[in-house]
Amino acid sequence: MDTALSRREEEALVKTTKEKALKECDPVVKAFAECATGRTVSVAWACRSKYKAVQDCMAIHNGPERLATVREEYLRLRHEQNATKAAS
């Protein structure tokens, strides 16, 4: 089975994974945005915990483990499609 991805495929998987992570983390991102609204410098300490929550959420949904899982699934599906085409 071919385990290599083209640069375009890799970039597409990274982009899609990030978009899904942002959707998953939307409530946390909104909470941070609400905290940051109207602030400038004070956002650094006033919203620290909310920013940390965003980072933690994104690490879970957009981290290396998640990307590896997405990559494996993509390769599996690509292999299945190629096998189906070859059998036809």
N, C-alpha and C positions, 0 to 999 in steps of 0.2 A: 504494500500500500504506500502511495506517495504521501510523505509527511511534510513536504515543503509547501510553503505558501508564497505566492508572488508578493511583491511589495504592495501592490494595489489591494490584494486580498487582506493582507495584514492590516493595512491602514483602514480598510472598511470595517474589519472586525473590531479594531480599537475604537473607531468612531461609534459604531453601533453599541458596543459595550458601555461606552461613556454615556451615550444618550439614555440607555436603559437605567444606568446607575443614577443619573439625574432624576429620572422619573420615580425611581424607588425612593430616593432621598428628598423628594420634593417637599414634604412637610417640614423636614429639618432645615432645608435651604430657606423656605419661607420664614421660619422662625428666626433664622439669622438675619434675613433681609429686613424683617420688621424691627429687630433690635438695632440694626445699623442705620435705619432710616433717620435722617436728620442729624446724624453724628459725623464727625470728621475724625480727629485724632483719638477721641475717647472710645471709639469703636474697639480699639485694641484691647482695652481692659474691660469695658462694659459688656462686650459680647463674646468674651473669650470662650466661655463654656459652650455657647451656641456654635461658634466657629469650630471648636474641637469636635462637637457632635457631627457637623458637616464632614469634617475630615475623616472621622471614624466611619461614618456611613459610606462615604465614597471609597474608602479603603476596602470595605467589605464587598461592595458591589462593583468595584472597578479595579481591584487589586490584581496582582499577578496570578493568584489562584483562580479567580473568576475568569480572567482572560485565557488561562490555560484550558479551563473547562469549555469555554466557548470555542476555542481553537480546535480542541479534540472533537467536539460535536460537529463543527463545520467540516472537518476532514472526514469524519465518518459518513456524513451525508453526501459529500462529494464522491467518496469511494462507492457508496451505494448507487448513486446516479450513474457513475461510470460503468459499474458492473451491469446495471440494467440496460444501458446503451449497448454494451458489448454483447449481451445476450440476445438483443433484438435482431 
